[in-house]
Amino acid sequence: MFSARCHRLQGDNALALDLLDKVESVCRKQGASWTAQASQVLTNKSRCQRQQGRYAEGLLSAKLAVDVLPRATRHANPAVAEALAEQAQCYIELAQYGNALHALGRCCSTLAVSFGPESIQVGRHLVRMAQCALALRDFDQAMHLLVRCERIQAWKLDTAHPRVASRLCAMAQCFRHQRKFDEALALLQKCLDVQEETLGCKHPSYARTLYAMAQCHLDKCDYSSAIRCLQQCREIEAQALGPNHPGYANTLRLQAQCKLAVALYEDAFNDLESCKRVYEETLGARHPLYAAALYTLAQYHRLKGETTKALELLCVCADIETSSLGPDHPGLANTKRMQAQCEMARGNFRIALGLLQECRRILEGTQGQAHCKHPSLPLTLANMALCHLELGEFAEAAQIPSSFKEAQEQLPGDQLLAMVGAWRIEAKCCMVRGRLKDAVKLLKACMAAQSPTTGEDNPDFSATLYMMAQCERLLGRYDQARHLLGKCAGIQMHMLGKEHPAFISTRKELALCLMAQGHLRAALRILLKCREAFSKTLGPGHFLVAGAMFRAAECQLCLGCVAIAERLLGECAKIEVATLGRSHPGLANTQRLQAVCRMAGGDFQGALKLLQANEEAYHEHLDNAHPMRASGLYLMAFCHLELESPEEAKRLLDETALIEGVTLGKDHPALANTLKGKAQCCLQLGQPREALEIIENCRAIFSAALGEDHPTYAAVLFTLARCHRMNGNRGEAEQCLVRCAGIEEQSLGPSHPALKLTELALKRLREEAARPSMPELDAVAGTFFKDLDLRKDRFASRLCVHLTSFTASLDITSQLRDVTRAREASTEAGVES
């Protein structure tokens, strides 16, 4: 027995199990007189099996350890209590926290008979019971148990006892999961002081407390402090346990997560390779901790844009978790959710949706567990809504919020910070549907939850600022957007560094604001620097490099450099095919912008052929009523309008409006933009009254969705001025142009080309009013105003954005940050071994 215990403590569980099997065989031959020793053997056997990751077998051995003892003496036998405590450990590893709590309750009752209800033996197990209650997110019960333990320890133990430190550490974990990080860190510091006095600062328990402190700093997004704690932890464990111990590997894995968060990708990769090797050598390649290392390694590949490698690792990870933990373990749900995120990045939204539905089933609990209170469920639901939106299934997406709200209500008030990642995705869904004001409300709720807990100077808060800036840009409030981006960049530069993808993405968003305001050369400089920075940090073949090139091509197109824009788009398409596949919506957007390049060069027939080929290529991947198809039809209609085929253009725009009305809703800005195109067709067909009716409807939608100070609203006023002019109402046309110029000067600046076109139109209108009406000159003026209207549309690049494309609606870097934090929260919410 003693020899087996020595081998187990040294990590040689296989040899320990072999010795215990021999002792068990001897005990069985001896009969009833050896039942007590047989129970101890089975309990030790359970420990070895549990450390090997064979939790179900360990649980069976622990149950047998109770069953071999006489029933009459079980209620007061310490050996029964020991076996029940081991059962609880196995239940914890299997995430069956309710069963674990029940087993520990029986354990405490048994010890209370032998030693008394306020004995130190009972107090020791109260800490573990509190951790189970914590995993079930029952914070009140957890704190009640810890306070009871504190009372026992105050009576029985000195204040500087190691068990007091264990209780302080458990209380700190309780505060941490309630997002009370400062209180948690204060308790952990007390814990370190006790351990330093009693055990010394080189003891493994001291290292474990440092590990818990690192988790708190990681949750606060204070990555530098987390890494400092983990480096100290590693030094202690390397000396006390050795560099090949699983505990040392655990520290390496958490350190790798911190390094991934600050974009130290190669350092993180090296840590993970070492971690994986230790797990494989000590625990085997089928152990859940080995699966955890694979999971984090998959996270690395996903951040690098290598989604194929990530998915391969996640498949192995899911297989290990299914066989060792069971098909209903929340750890498996985390793996499936990351698989879904990889599939979403590749544009496979249908596959992603299936994975998320399985994830939801697990988290809602098939074994009566309280996983429904877990913050991962709202995030899963929000991702499902995003998939439905990208698939054009808006009715299905609309059903998600009720489940989302129900999951939110399961969280206590001080847990609302855990909802931030899900709220951000829901805000992104609102942005896709054109409900920018609803998105702003959600993002303000995020900031209200973050500000008093994690503060306003951490990277997670900057992610919310980033999305708020996106909303402000889409609402046409460019100065406000730039102000928010400045704050966001300041936080990221200080906490993450200039080479972090989050900082580079913020710079790219700033370039989009500058583009909208007409500062094209300044925007282009930033975008080219973003491309270089993404390439340096993530590699030249990463899809974020392609994203920066796409925006740079837009900029070059607006500057009239069509050939350069086409070259950039060709490089962009190569990266997207290699990393995302030929069926990804991002590639469709690139091809459509290539068509816009041909339109800018006057080759409308060539653009039309490219758009028709694009629609045929994506027909099998997109439903006929998908909003992305509407975006392609809109561009085709614009080509026909330029080719003097207003009837065909109007037919295509009618089809576009029908799709957008059904999928996006009748209050979406994209539909309003389509209506503006229909009004232009009516004007070209000589139907000014019908055009006036359509454009008034368009103006009402833009006014409600974006406000009357948005530059797009100014573009509507320009078309409305054309309508009034053709109806003979030059005074009202002039008023519209004056308002249009005022909005553009305020939002875009006095040197913006769009304003120059408006001023030119206003000048011509006043000259026209000053001369007698002549049919020939009026016709020439009408053509002039039509050309000006279409030029304004082309310059604004509204054709290629259109508010419905995948690349416009989903910022991948922000998504990766959300998923990383969600994984950390869900993984660490369980009980530490």
Order of alpha helices (4+ residues) and beta strands (2+ residues): alpha-alpha-alpha-alpha-alpha-alpha-alpha-alpha-alpha-alpha-alpha-alpha-alpha-alpha-alpha-alpha-alpha-alpha-alpha-alpha-alpha-alpha-alpha-alpha-alpha-alpha-alpha-alpha-alpha-alpha-alpha-alpha-alpha-alpha-alpha-alpha-alpha-alpha-alpha-alpha-alpha
